[in-house]
Amino acid sequence: MSPARALCALAAGLVILLVPAPRVWAQAGADAEWKVLTVAGNGAWGLSTARSQGEAIAAALQQCQLRSADPDDCGAELVAYRIGWALAILCGEHRVLISAGELDEAETAADERLSALEQSEPDGLPACRRLLTVSPVGGITTNRARRPRD
């Protein structure tokens, strides 16, 4: 075998070793820790990650309650997920919590939810602002201005 062919065979073998099989990706999602995001109507929020969903919920509620003037409002709405992005949008006291695998999917789902909410409000929807964007690795962006809707 020529050195060039040997090098190509070695490179192909390394690529196969480095790219996990779909089953491995599925297991990674199933083994991922739970993330829970909750938002109170006044904008206070809690975000937690834990091995069990119950632990993540309890810790997110506790964080929200510590930030909120009305701790009883925390946990009224929450989103629990394992992988992907999460968004929290506040329109007056209306909360929109979304999680999705990709950011553009989450934003599309949020726009759809806001449109439906707007249709159900006879006096119109109050101005909206994005409270949080949570990345798949847990990075948090806060208080980003909401894009104008078309």
C-alpha positions in Angstrom: 0.0 0.0 0.0 1.4 3.4 -0.9 2.0 5.9 1.8 -0.8 8.2 0.4 -3.3 5.4 0.5 -2.2 4.4 4.0 -2.7 8.0 5.2 -6.2 8.2 3.6 -7.2 4.9 5.3 -5.9 6.2 8.7 -7.7 9.5 8.2 -11.0 7.7 7.4 -10.6 5.5 10.4 -10.1 8.5 12.7 -13.2 10.2 11.3 -15.2 7.1 12.1 -13.8 7.0 15.6 -14.5 10.7 16.2 -18.1 10.9 15.0 -20.3 9.2 17.5 -23.1 6.9 16.3 -26.7 8.1 16.5 -27.3 5.8 19.4 -24.6 7.5 21.4 -26.2 10.9 20.7 -29.5 9.6 21.9 -28.0 8.3 25.1 -26.3 11.6 25.7 -29.7 13.3 25.6 -31.2 10.7 27.9 -28.3 11.0 30.4 -28.3 14.8 30.3 -29.1 16.6 33.5 -32.5 18.3 33.8 -32.7 22.1 33.5 -35.6 23.9 34.9 -36.5 27.6 34.3 -39.3 29.4 36.1 -40.4 33.0 35.9 -42.7 35.0 38.2 -45.1 37.6 36.7 -42.9 40.4 38.1 -39.8 39.1 36.1 -38.0 37.3 38.9 -36.6 34.0 37.7 -34.9 30.8 38.7 -32.8 28.4 36.7 -31.3 25.2 37.9 -29.7 22.0 36.6 -29.8 18.7 38.5 -29.7 14.9 37.9 -33.4 14.6 38.8 -36.2 16.8 37.6 -37.6 17.2 41.1 -34.2 18.6 42.4 -34.0 21.0 39.5 -37.5 22.2 40.1 -36.9 22.8 43.8 -33.7 24.7 43.2 -35.2 26.9 40.4 -38.2 27.7 42.7 -35.8 28.6 45.5 -33.8 30.9 43.3 -36.9 32.6 42.0 -38.4 33.1 45.4 -35.1 34.7 46.6 -35.3 37.2 43.7 -39.1 37.9 43.9 -41.1 40.3 46.0 -44.0 37.8 45.7 -42.4 34.4 46.2 -45.8 32.6 45.9 -45.8 33.5 42.1 -42.7 31.4 41.4 -43.3 28.1 39.9 -46.8 28.9 38.5 -45.1 28.4 35.1 -41.9 26.6 34.4 -40.2 24.7 31.6 -38.2 21.5 32.3 -35.9 20.2 29.6 -32.7 18.2 29.1 -31.0 19.6 26.0 -31.2 22.7 23.9 -32.1 26.3 24.4 -34.7 28.0 26.6 -36.3 31.4 26.3 -38.3 33.4 28.9 -40.4 36.3 27.6 -42.5 38.6 29.7 -45.5 40.6 28.2 -47.0 42.5 31.1 -47.7 39.6 33.5 -48.0 37.1 30.7 -45.1 34.6 30.7 -43.9 32.7 27.6 -41.4 29.9 28.5 -40.0 27.9 25.6 -37.4 25.2 25.1 -36.2 23.7 21.9 -33.1 22.0 20.4 -32.0 25.0 18.3 -32.3 28.7 19.0 -34.1 29.4 15.8 -36.7 26.7 16.7 -37.2 28.3 20.1 -37.6 31.7 18.6 -40.1 30.5 16.1 -42.1 28.7 18.8 -42.0 31.9 21.0 -43.3 33.9 18.1 -46.1 31.4 17.5 -47.1 31.4 21.2 -47.0 35.2 21.3 -49.3 35.4 18.2 -51.7 33.0 19.8 -51.6 35.0 23.1 -52.2 38.2 21.2 -55.3 36.8 19.5 -56.7 35.8 22.9 -56.3 39.3 24.4 -59.2 41.6 23.6 -57.2 44.7 24.6 -54.0 43.6 22.9 -50.9 42.2 24.3 -48.7 44.5 26.5 -45.2 45.2 25.4 -42.9 42.2 25.5 -39.3 41.8 26.6 -37.1 38.8 26.6 -35.9 38.2 30.2 -33.6 35.3 29.5 -32.0 33.2 26.8 -30.3 30.1 28.1 -27.8 28.3 25.9 -27.4 24.5 25.8 -24.3 24.8 28.0 -26.1 27.0 30.6 -24.9 30.4 29.5 -27.5 33.1 30.3 -28.2 36.3 28.4 -30.6 38.6 30.3 -32.9 41.5 29.4 -32.4 41.6 25.7 -34.8 43.8 23.9 -37.5 41.9 22.0 -37.4 42.3 18.3 -40.3 44.2 16.8 -42.9 41.7 15.3 -43.9 41.9 11.7 
